[in-house]
C-alpha cells in the first residue's frame, strides 16, 4: 500500500501519519456508516413507494409534457424529505439558482427578507441586492434585514425578535457555513430557530439552504418545521452522478410558486423536458447516502490531521458533523495555494492543472478552487476552495469515495510540507 501511495505522490512519513489518525477514528467512522445505512433505507423506501420502474428513465424533449419519470422523481424527493411537494429539475443550474427561484417566487414588492443567521453566502449578496446587481430582489422592491450571530456562533434571539417587522415575509436559514468560520447548524438547532421565528410571527415562511447538509443526519430541516428546503444536485443529493440540477421541497403552495417562477405563470411543473438525464438523477440520489458518508469521513480525517499540525479547524476534530465541509485556517495565500495543489493533484480529471486564485463571478475577493471533477463544479466530488482573504481559510469537501478523500488530504499535507509551510507533529496525541 505504501508503494501505491508513493506512486501517487505521498511520502512514507505522511502515509504513516495518516494511518495513525485513522486508527483513532474507527468508532466515528462506524457511526457515520450507521447514519448512511438509515438514510439508504429512507431513499429506497421512497423509490419503492412510488413504484420507480425502467419506464421512468425515458428521455423527453421540448415541452416535456406527460413526463412520468420527472414527476415520479419529484414524488421520491418529497417522500424522502417528508414534504408535500418537490421541484427537481435539470433546468435549475446550481444551488444559488435554486435559492433565487425560491426567494423570487415567494417574495413580492414590499415584502421583507430576513436572515437570522448573519450574512448570507457570497453569491446571494447580489441576489438580495446587498451588492448592487441587475434583477436583484432589492431592485424589485424587496427589503432585507439580518440579525448577527453571537460571538460563539449561536443565535441571538433578542436581535432576531427585534429584526422581525410586519413586512417580514420569509426567513432564509443557511445551514452550512459558506465562506465563514462559524459553526454549521444541526437540524435540531434549525428546528429550534424555526419554532422561535414562528412564535414571533406565525405566518413567516422559513426556508433552509440545505446545501452540503443532505443525508449527514438521519433527519432534514423539513422534519423540524422548514417550509422550504433547497439544494443543488451537484452537491450531496446528486451522488456525484447528476450532471446538473437543483431541488426545492416543501409546502405545496410555495413549491407551485417556485415552478411558476422557474418556467412561466400558468405553466409551472407541467413543462420541463428531462433531456435524458433522469437515470443519473435517480441513481445519484440512490447512491447519495453512501457518497455523503465517504465525504464526511474525509472531512473528519482532515480536521484530525491538520489540528495536530497546529492549524485551526472549523469544525474542530471532535465536533459532531452537520455538513460535509471542513474549513482549515492556513494563515497565508501561499498555504492556500499549496493545499489546493495537493487536492488537484489527487484528481482523476485535470490532475496536471495548477489551481491559481482568480476573480470569479459572484465573489468580491479572488477565489482559488481545486476540483478535478467529472461534473464541472461538483462539490460532492473531491474539491477545495476559498476566498483569498484573512484568515486564509480553505474549505475542503467531497470525495465520491472515502479512499479518494483520504488521498486528497494526504497530498494536501504533502504539498504544504514540500513548500516548507508545515511539518508533521513529533508526538501524535
NUGUDO-554564 format. One record per residue (C-alpha): residue number from 1; z, x negated, y. Coordinates in steps of 0.001 Angstrom, whole numbers, padded with zeros to 6 digits, m for minus. Layout:
N
+------+---------+---------+---------+
| resi |      zz |      xx |      yy |
+------+---------+---------+---------+
|  NUM |       Z |       X |       Y |
...
+------+---------+---------+---------+
! end
This chain:
429
+------+---------+---------+---------+
| resi |      zz |      xx |      yy |
+------+---------+---------+---------+
|    1 |  000000 |  000000 |  000000 |
|    2 |  000797 | m002847 |  002402 |
|    3 | m002652 | m004275 |  001761 |
|    4 | m004254 | m000937 |  002631 |
|    5 | m002284 | m000659 |  005865 |
|    6 | m003135 | m004277 |  006692 |
|    7 | m006837 | m003416 |  006332 |
|    8 | m006232 | m000598 |  008837 |
|    9 | m004575 | m002973 |  011313 |
|   10 | m000844 | m002540 |  010604 |
|   11 |  001159 | m005733 |  010082 |
|   12 |  003675 | m006076 |  007277 |
|   13 |  006614 | m006069 |  009693 |
|   14 |  005534 | m002828 |  011353 |
|   15 |  004843 | m001215 |  007963 |
|   16 |  008302 | m002191 |  006671 |
|   17 |  009917 | m000857 |  009854 |
|   18 |  008187 |  002469 |  009336 |
|   19 |  009263 |  002703 |  005699 |
|   20 |  012888 |  002177 |  006690 |
|   21 |  012638 |  005058 |  009144 |
|   22 |  011016 |  007356 |  006581 |
|   23 |  013899 |  006809 |  004160 |
|   24 |  016248 |  008176 |  006835 |
|   25 |  014156 |  011313 |  007333 |
|   26 |  013897 |  012747 |  003818 |
|   27 |  016143 |  015760 |  004452 |
|   28 |  014462 |  016609 |  007752 |
|   29 |  011055 |  016451 |  006100 |
|   30 |  012305 |  018744 |  003338 |
|   31 |  013485 |  021262 |  005956 |
|   32 |  010038 |  021187 |  007606 |
|   33 |  008395 |  021835 |  004249 |
|   34 |  010625 |  024885 |  003748 |
|   35 |  009509 |  026381 |  007071 |
|   36 |  005875 |  025699 |  006185 |
|   37 |  006288 |  027427 |  002832 |
|   38 |  007755 |  030526 |  004506 |
|   39 |  005004 |  030649 |  007119 |
|   40 |  002337 |  030148 |  004477 |
|   41 |  003639 |  033266 |  002764 |
|   42 |  003593 |  035165 |  006058 |
|   43 | m000076 |  034348 |  006703 |
|   44 | m001046 |  035056 |  003103 |
|   45 |  000707 |  038449 |  003190 |
|   46 | m001200 |  039398 |  006364 |
|   47 | m004525 |  038428 |  004773 |
|   48 | m003813 |  040353 |  001608 |
|   49 | m002585 |  043426 |  003501 |
|   50 | m005829 |  043546 |  005476 |
|   51 | m007997 |  043024 |  002375 |
|   52 | m009780 |  039889 |  003558 |
|   53 | m012891 |  039515 |  001413 |
|   54 | m016025 |  037389 |  001282 |
|   55 | m017795 |  040068 |  003317 |
|   56 | m015535 |  039132 |  006251 |
|   57 | m017404 |  035843 |  006668 |
|   58 | m020814 |  037227 |  007604 |
|   59 | m022279 |  035896 |  010855 |
|   60 | m023104 |  038204 |  013749 |
|   61 | m025135 |  037546 |  016878 |
|   62 | m025978 |  039292 |  020121 |
|   63 | m023574 |  042094 |  020945 |
|   64 | m021678 |  041697 |  017700 |
|   65 | m021318 |  045428 |  017141 |
|   66 | m019506 |  046529 |  013956 |
|   67 | m018275 |  043003 |  013212 |
|   68 | m015875 |  043800 |  010389 |
|   69 | m014801 |  040187 |  009833 |
|   70 | m013915 |  039743 |  013510 |
|   71 | m011920 |  042981 |  013574 |
|   72 | m010021 |  042172 |  010376 |
|   73 | m009188 |  038670 |  011637 |
|   74 | m007601 |  040252 |  014700 |
|   75 | m005520 |  042530 |  012480 |
|   76 | m004439 |  039478 |  010455 |
|   77 | m003227 |  037790 |  013644 |
|   78 | m001460 |  040954 |  014812 |
|   79 |  000351 |  041315 |  011480 |
|   80 |  001300 |  037630 |  011352 |
|   81 |  002729 |  037727 |  014880 |
|   82 |  004162 |  041237 |  014371 |
|   83 |  002345 |  042759 |  017341 |
|   84 |  000457 |  045990 |  017965 |
|   85 | m002867 |  044291 |  018655 |
|   86 | m004664 |  040960 |  018911 |
|   87 | m007722 |  039500 |  020591 |
|   88 | m009051 |  036455 |  018679 |
|   89 | m012420 |  035247 |  019919 |
|   90 | m014612 |  032141 |  019941 |
|   91 | m015632 |  033210 |  023455 |
|   92 | m012183 |  032017 |  024616 |
|   93 | m012852 |  028352 |  025276 |
|   94 | m009334 |  026885 |  025432 |
|   95 | m005658 |  027640 |  025980 |
|   96 | m005995 |  027659 |  029763 |
|   97 | m008841 |  030169 |  029446 |
|   98 | m006754 |  032426 |  027179 |
|   99 | m003868 |  032348 |  029656 |
|  100 | m006222 |  033038 |  032558 |
|  101 | m007680 |  036061 |  030771 |
|  102 | m004201 |  037432 |  030053 |
|  103 | m002957 |  036885 |  033613 |
|  104 | m006015 |  038137 |  035450 |
|  105 | m006262 |  041195 |  033187 |
|  106 | m002703 |  042319 |  033817 |
|  107 | m002078 |  041335 |  037453 |
|  108 | m003608 |  043345 |  040305 |
|  109 | m003754 |  042667 |  044058 |
|  110 | m000256 |  042989 |  045484 |
|  111 |  001451 |  042067 |  042194 |
|  112 |  003631 |  039006 |  041864 |
|  113 |  003690 |  036449 |  039058 |
|  114 |  006986 |  034746 |  038211 |
|  115 |  007575 |  031537 |  036305 |
|  116 |  011281 |  031466 |  035368 |
|  117 |  010934 |  028032 |  033748 |
|  118 |  009912 |  025869 |  036703 |
|  119 |  006425 |  024692 |  037494 |
|  120 |  003537 |  025614 |  035191 |
|  121 |  001321 |  023257 |  033219 |
|  122 | m001062 |  021273 |  035441 |
|  123 | m004224 |  023230 |  034607 |
|  124 | m002565 |  026539 |  035542 |
|  125 | m001867 |  025370 |  039093 |
|  126 | m005441 |  026121 |  040120 |
|  127 | m005494 |  029335 |  038093 |
|  128 | m002447 |  030577 |  040008 |
|  129 | m003511 |  029086 |  043339 |
|  130 | m000702 |  026567 |  043772 |
|  131 | m003571 |  024145 |  044239 |
|  132 | m006426 |  025924 |  046005 |
|  133 | m009343 |  026934 |  043806 |
|  134 | m012109 |  029484 |  043862 |
|  135 | m011268 |  032620 |  041870 |
|  136 | m007541 |  031814 |  041665 |
|  137 | m005008 |  034622 |  041344 |
|  138 | m003878 |  033862 |  044880 |
|  139 | m007417 |  034413 |  046156 |
|  140 | m007339 |  037882 |  044581 |
|  141 | m004052 |  038799 |  046255 |
|  142 | m001547 |  037944 |  043523 |
|  143 |  001549 |  036166 |  044845 |
|  144 |  003631 |  033659 |  042907 |
|  145 |  007248 |  032563 |  042660 |
|  146 |  009056 |  030197 |  040365 |
|  147 |  012694 |  029571 |  039505 |
|  148 |  013510 |  025960 |  038759 |
|  149 |  015355 |  024955 |  035631 |
|  150 |  018820 |  023444 |  035871 |
|  151 |  019179 |  019673 |  035675 |
|  152 |  019899 |  019877 |  031939 |
|  153 |  016701 |  021863 |  031315 |
|  154 |  018439 |  025217 |  030804 |
|  155 |  017559 |  028483 |  032531 |
|  156 |  019039 |  029143 |  035973 |
|  157 |  019746 |  032838 |  035581 |
|  158 |  021059 |  033258 |  039129 |
|  159 |  017873 |  031745 |  040555 |
|  160 |  015738 |  033903 |  038253 |
|  161 |  017525 |  037074 |  039328 |
|  162 |  017033 |  036136 |  042993 |
|  163 |  013318 |  035454 |  042411 |
|  164 |  012585 |  038874 |  040914 |
|  165 |  011283 |  041297 |  043520 |
|  166 |  009889 |  044867 |  043419 |
|  167 |  006400 |  043292 |  043287 |
|  168 |  007201 |  041099 |  040268 |
|  169 |  004848 |  042363 |  037564 |
|  170 |  004659 |  039589 |  034984 |
|  171 |  006765 |  036601 |  033934 |
|  172 |  004990 |  033684 |  032300 |
|  173 |  007115 |  031536 |  030000 |
|  174 |  005740 |  028181 |  028894 |
|  175 |  007256 |  027366 |  025526 |
|  176 |  006199 |  023735 |  025329 |
|  177 |  006987 |  021068 |  027886 |
|  178 |  003419 |  020314 |  029002 |
|  179 |  003335 |  017121 |  031052 |
|  180 |  007014 |  017473 |  031949 |
|  181 |  010029 |  015831 |  030378 |
|  182 |  012124 |  018956 |  029942 |
|  183 |  013111 |  020290 |  026521 |
|  184 |  010811 |  022673 |  024687 |
|  185 |  012362 |  026116 |  024370 |
|  186 |  013292 |  027526 |  020989 |
|  187 |  012221 |  031030 |  020068 |
|  188 |  015873 |  032064 |  020273 |
|  189 |  016146 |  030737 |  023840 |
|  190 |  012935 |  032527 |  024811 |
|  191 |  014349 |  035739 |  023381 |
|  192 |  017491 |  035374 |  025481 |
|  193 |  015401 |  034788 |  028606 |
|  194 |  013214 |  037826 |  027896 |
|  195 |  016286 |  040005 |  027368 |
|  196 |  017675 |  038855 |  030721 |
|  197 |  014390 |  039457 |  032562 |
|  198 |  014143 |  042980 |  031150 |
|  199 |  017786 |  043707 |  032006 |
|  200 |  016964 |  042952 |  035644 |
|  201 |  013530 |  044660 |  035663 |
|  202 |  012866 |  046728 |  032529 |
|  203 |  009122 |  047136 |  033169 |
|  204 |  008392 |  043425 |  033655 |
|  205 |  005687 |  042061 |  031353 |
|  206 |  006848 |  038922 |  029532 |
|  207 |  004038 |  036588 |  028467 |
|  208 |  004654 |  033425 |  026459 |
|  209 |  002322 |  030440 |  026486 |
|  210 |  002735 |  029696 |  022784 |
|  211 |  000526 |  026581 |  022694 |
|  212 |  001816 |  023859 |  020331 |
|  213 |  004598 |  026128 |  019041 |
|  214 |  002955 |  028323 |  016413 |
|  215 |  004450 |  028000 |  012903 |
|  216 |  007042 |  025422 |  013968 |
|  217 |  009747 |  028021 |  013336 |
|  218 |  009823 |  030994 |  010983 |
|  219 |  009677 |  033427 |  013916 |
|  220 |  007463 |  033616 |  017003 |
|  221 |  008196 |  034778 |  020582 |
|  222 |  006625 |  038142 |  019726 |
|  223 |  009524 |  038655 |  017297 |
|  224 |  012061 |  038414 |  020139 |
|  225 |  010569 |  040695 |  022770 |
|  226 |  007496 |  038953 |  024213 |
|  227 |  004895 |  041473 |  025344 |
|  228 |  002094 |  038900 |  025019 |
|  229 |  001818 |  035602 |  023153 |
|  230 | m001153 |  033402 |  023971 |
|  231 | m002612 |  030252 |  022481 |
|  232 | m005591 |  028103 |  021540 |
|  233 | m007332 |  027840 |  018187 |
|  234 | m007959 |  024107 |  018645 |
|  235 | m004203 |  023716 |  018548 |
|  236 | m001825 |  024899 |  015822 |
|  237 | m003295 |  028205 |  014582 |
|  238 | m006809 |  026839 |  014088 |
|  239 | m005511 |  024460 |  011437 |
|  240 | m007981 |  021790 |  012540 |
|  241 | m010957 |  023825 |  011284 |
|  242 | m011597 |  026315 |  014074 |
|  243 | m014135 |  024619 |  016364 |
|  244 | m013281 |  026770 |  019409 |
|  245 | m011381 |  029904 |  020327 |
|  246 | m008157 |  031410 |  021535 |
|  247 | m005867 |  034326 |  020789 |
|  248 | m003851 |  036900 |  022700 |
|  249 | m001412 |  039011 |  020656 |
|  250 |  000883 |  041716 |  021953 |
|  251 |  001199 |  045258 |  023205 |
|  252 | m001933 |  047274 |  022585 |
|  253 | m002422 |  048370 |  026201 |
|  254 | m002069 |  044817 |  027515 |
|  255 | m004401 |  043346 |  024888 |
|  256 | m007002 |  046025 |  025642 |
|  257 | m006986 |  044975 |  029291 |
|  258 | m007480 |  041362 |  028173 |
|  259 | m010513 |  042421 |  026135 |
|  260 | m011998 |  044190 |  029165 |
|  261 | m011451 |  041063 |  031271 |
|  262 | m012979 |  038790 |  028639 |
|  263 | m016106 |  040919 |  028211 |
|  264 | m016532 |  043781 |  030685 |
|  265 | m014829 |  047056 |  031632 |
|  266 | m015882 |  049707 |  029154 |
|  267 | m016939 |  047170 |  026513 |
|  268 | m013735 |  045358 |  025576 |
|  269 | m013291 |  044451 |  021929 |
|  270 | m016419 |  046284 |  020808 |
|  271 | m018634 |  043312 |  021709 |
|  272 | m018493 |  039599 |  020961 |
|  273 | m020516 |  038013 |  018161 |
|  274 | m018726 |  035611 |  015820 |
|  275 | m021784 |  033283 |  015608 |
|  276 | m020922 |  032259 |  012042 |
|  277 | m017527 |  030797 |  012955 |
|  278 | m015340 |  033219 |  011010 |
|  279 | m014952 |  031150 |  007801 |
|  280 | m013440 |  028252 |  009730 |
|  281 | m011248 |  030589 |  011805 |
|  282 | m009889 |  032340 |  008699 |
|  283 | m009448 |  029181 |  006659 |
|  284 | m007954 |  027260 |  009571 |
|  285 | m005358 |  029992 |  010106 |
|  286 | m004552 |  029927 |  006382 |
|  287 | m004045 |  026149 |  006452 |
|  288 | m002190 |  026113 |  009780 |
|  289 |  001412 |  026198 |  008452 |
|  290 |  000794 |  023117 |  006302 |
|  291 | m001110 |  021272 |  009038 |
|  292 |  001665 |  022006 |  011539 |
|  293 |  004261 |  020641 |  009118 |
|  294 |  002401 |  017310 |  008966 |
|  295 |  002208 |  017146 |  012746 |
|  296 |  005946 |  017881 |  013009 |
|  297 |  006766 |  015061 |  010612 |
|  298 |  004654 |  012723 |  012724 |
|  299 |  006481 |  013747 |  015900 |
|  300 |  009921 |  013175 |  014355 |
|  301 |  008760 |  009863 |  012884 |
|  302 |  007521 |  008751 |  016317 |
|  303 |  010806 |  009629 |  018024 |
|  304 |  012822 |  007718 |  015452 |
|  305 |  010619 |  004625 |  015705 |
|  306 |  010407 |  004497 |  019483 |
|  307 |  014000 |  005413 |  020259 |
|  308 |  015228 |  002488 |  018191 |
|  309 |  012926 |  000199 |  020189 |
|  310 |  014667 |  001262 |  023404 |
|  311 |  012283 |  003931 |  024729 |
|  312 |  013439 |  007352 |  025895 |
|  313 |  012002 |  010102 |  023718 |
|  314 |  011822 |  013809 |  024512 |
|  315 |  012967 |  015439 |  022281 |
|  316 |  015219 |  012673 |  021018 |
|  317 |  015289 |  011568 |  017405 |
|  318 |  018000 |  014040 |  016374 |
|  319 |  016886 |  017203 |  018208 |
|  320 |  015702 |  020342 |  016460 |
|  321 |  011961 |  020900 |  016974 |
|  322 |  010254 |  023836 |  018635 |
|  323 |  006742 |  022434 |  019175 |
|  324 |  004637 |  019574 |  017801 |
|  325 |  004660 |  017420 |  020945 |
|  326 |  006571 |  014143 |  021165 |
|  327 |  006929 |  012590 |  024606 |
|  328 |  007738 |  008883 |  024887 |
|  329 |  008560 |  007358 |  028261 |
|  330 |  006836 |  003979 |  028159 |
|  331 |  007596 |  002763 |  031684 |
|  332 |  004193 |  001413 |  032696 |
|  333 |  000487 |  002132 |  032873 |
|  334 | m000185 | m000831 |  030576 |
|  335 |  002122 |  000518 |  027877 |
|  336 |  000456 |  003951 |  028029 |
|  337 | m002938 |  002326 |  027555 |
|  338 | m001700 |  000220 |  024612 |
|  339 | m000113 |  003252 |  022936 |
|  340 | m003301 |  005277 |  023292 |
|  341 | m005404 |  002393 |  021964 |
|  342 | m003283 |  002486 |  018816 |
|  343 | m003830 |  006218 |  018348 |
|  344 | m007571 |  005880 |  018990 |
|  345 | m007914 |  003019 |  016524 |
|  346 | m006417 |  005247 |  013812 |
|  347 | m009057 |  007959 |  014314 |
|  348 | m011740 |  008898 |  011758 |
|  349 | m014125 |  009577 |  014664 |
|  350 | m014747 |  007132 |  017560 |
|  351 | m012115 |  004694 |  016277 |
|  352 | m014012 |  001903 |  018068 |
|  353 | m013708 |  003549 |  021507 |
|  354 | m011332 |  002257 |  024174 |
|  355 | m009338 |  005012 |  025918 |
|  356 | m009087 |  004470 |  029670 |
|  357 | m007468 |  006546 |  032429 |
|  358 | m009862 |  008787 |  034367 |
|  359 | m009979 |  011665 |  036824 |
|  360 | m010022 |  014702 |  034541 |
|  361 | m010903 |  018183 |  035847 |
|  362 | m007831 |  020340 |  036434 |
|  363 | m005407 |  017454 |  036976 |
|  364 | m004110 |  015794 |  040150 |
|  365 | m003471 |  012378 |  038570 |
|  366 | m005607 |  010174 |  036392 |
|  367 | m005148 |  011115 |  032735 |
|  368 | m005523 |  008937 |  029651 |
|  369 | m006462 |  010594 |  026386 |
|  370 | m006837 |  009239 |  022878 |
|  371 | m008421 |  011559 |  020343 |
|  372 | m010969 |  010679 |  017721 |
|  373 | m011295 |  014251 |  016560 |
|  374 | m013752 |  016262 |  014505 |
|  375 | m013377 |  019000 |  017142 |
|  376 | m013625 |  017739 |  020717 |
|  377 | m010278 |  018057 |  022475 |
|  378 | m008491 |  019378 |  019389 |
|  379 | m004829 |  018541 |  019848 |
|  380 | m003780 |  019651 |  016380 |
|  381 | m005739 |  016580 |  015303 |
|  382 | m004159 |  013184 |  015945 |
|  383 | m004083 |  012674 |  019699 |
|  384 | m002086 |  011253 |  022581 |
|  385 | m002445 |  011763 |  026300 |
|  386 | m000601 |  011792 |  029586 |
|  387 | m000976 |  011586 |  033360 |
|  388 | m000736 |  008095 |  034854 |
|  389 |  002414 |  008641 |  036907 |
|  390 |  006107 |  007739 |  036586 |
|  391 |  007925 |  007773 |  034205 |
|  392 |  004637 |  006919 |  032439 |
|  393 |  005257 |  009284 |  029547 |
|  394 |  002692 |  009626 |  026796 |
|  395 |  002511 |  012839 |  024811 |
|  396 |  001750 |  012428 |  021125 |
|  397 |  000813 |  015352 |  018930 |
|  398 | m001118 |  016419 |  015877 |
|  399 | m002405 |  014890 |  012706 |
|  400 | m004232 |  017018 |  010169 |
|  401 | m002144 |  015262 |  007519 |
|  402 |  001245 |  013587 |  007713 |
|  403 | m000283 |  010355 |  006456 |
|  404 | m002734 |  010223 |  009319 |
|  405 |  000023 |  010912 |  011860 |
|  406 |  002056 |  008112 |  010278 |
|  407 | m000828 |  005628 |  010584 |
|  408 | m001437 |  006541 |  014220 |
|  409 |  002176 |  005979 |  015187 |
|  410 |  002373 |  002661 |  013344 |
|  411 | m000796 |  001468 |  015082 |
|  412 |  000584 |  002510 |  018483 |
|  413 |  003611 |  000285 |  017813 |
|  414 |  001288 | m002476 |  016639 |
|  415 | m000783 | m002368 |  019855 |
|  416 |  002326 | m002428 |  022057 |
|  417 |  003610 | m005456 |  020163 |
|  418 |  000278 | m007269 |  020413 |
|  419 |  000307 | m006655 |  024177 |
|  420 |  003812 | m008141 |  024400 |
|  421 |  005252 | m004832 |  025630 |
|  422 |  007803 | m004199 |  022867 |
|  423 |  009388 | m005714 |  019817 |
|  424 |  010930 | m004351 |  016668 |
|  425 |  014704 | m003893 |  016574 |
|  426 |  016552 | m006636 |  014748 |
|  427 |  019035 | m004221 |  013187 |
|  428 |  017984 | m000736 |  012127 |
|  429 |  020679 |  001863 |  012808 |
+------+---------+---------+---------+
! end
